[in-house]
Amino acid sequence: MYFHGTTTVNGQGHLEIGGVDTVYLAQKYGTPVYVYDVTLIRERARGFKQTFEKLGVKSQVAYASKAFSSIAMLNLVNEEGLSLDVVSGGELYTALAAKFPVERIHFHGNNKSKEELLLALEHNIGCIVVDNFHELELLESLCNEQKKSISILLRVTPGIEAHTHDYILTGQEDSKFGFDLQNGQAEEAIKIAMGSDHIKLLGIHCHIGSQIFDSTGFILAARKIIDKLAEWNSKFLFFPSVLNLGGGFGIRYTEEDEPLSPDSYVKEIIIEVQNRTKSYQLPMPEIWIEPGRSLVGEAGTTLYTIGSRKDVPNVRKYLAVDGGMSDNIRPALYEAKYEAVLANRPTATIEETVSIAGKCCESGDMLIWDLPLPKTVSNDILAVFCTGAYGYSMSNNYNRIPRPPVVFVENGEDYLVIKRETYEDLIRLDLPLPSKINQS
């Protein structure tokens, strides 16, 4: 049994997170409910940030809020002194509502609308990560109209695609994101940005993948980009003040996963950038990274109540819970794997192997296949670990199921930070069919 962060078994024999009994949380807030270990989030944030500080490297650690965004979460990110990565007008609006310092907001996205860019310009956010020529032209036009200036990074595709341990050196050229590093697009974008009266080009951004368990991909990406930057420096005296190597740092979902610690990723990235720039006699840029999953993924646990049971002799035993693909779509989308225990009896003897079914009207709504558990009864509480990233943020109202609440726990206290949706919320935006007028 592997526990993340402050998760433990308390004196009552119940699972406890942040000093709070999960059975109590299930009773107080109902199920399903997402529970976040705030202490673990703080530790992860500091692990990234302090490594840069110890090594004396100027940096920004920007939380990739697509993993989980809410006003309280962004308040926490701000408390820890991180920057913020947003990818839509809605995420930007949430940041503004949370009063997040605008100078530390970075706006991503491959198809930002005119309205989204105007919102960013209106609030003078710190940086826009420009993804394509259309956006570069649109941003220049809007800045001219609004009499505004803006700092940008150019997103490039370095020709490296990372899927956990597998690194492909050519495949990433075929991507919907960014300017290609090899075919001249990135160089052309740099020339356009440098010639603008309204755009300040801070540097280069790349992102090579997700759930990456070692530093090889980041090192390869940094190496290829710096080699190209050295060429551009010779051609037209451009060298970035910022090199953003994105995120994608892996976490432990199951025993199969063996990620590095935050400081290990950071140290190896810094060493490569230092060595490569030194070899070209170029200045050391400020390094930015964008952890999302690695900050919140392991900090989240979803509590469910077990309901019905179906035993198929010599085939499978199904346990159904009161949630499913409406609150965690990742198993259905990606065949994502999770571990779980009974929150009310986490140390009970394992007696059977069951599969955890969701309540949505889909055969594919399965949360966990072949999970070892004690013999269960209806109303047992199931705790599914590592649901903090892309759980709530990808939740939905399929089958008109209301989304669960989110609770933060820390030092024995629990705080409701997102309310449970109600049936009234589900129809709040609905309009009736108009009555027919002038019927013959």
Secondary structure by P-SEA (a helix, b strand, c coil): cccccccccccccccccccccaaaaaaaccccbbbbaaaaaaaaaaaaaaaaaaacccccccccccccccaaaaaaaaaabbbbbbccaaaaaaaaaaccccccbbbbbccccaaaaaaaaaacccccccccaaaaaaaaaaaaaacbbbbbbbbbbccbbbcccccccccccccccccccccaaaaaaaaaaaacccccccbbbbbcccccccaaaaaaaaaaaaaaaaaaaaaccccccbbbbccbbbbbccccbbbbcaaaaaaaaaaaaaaaaaaacccccbbbbbbccccccccbbbbbbbcbbbbccccbbbbbcccccccccccccccccccccccccccccccbbbbbbccccccccccccccccccccccbbbbbcccccccccccccccbbbbbbbbbbccccccccccccccccccccccccccccccc
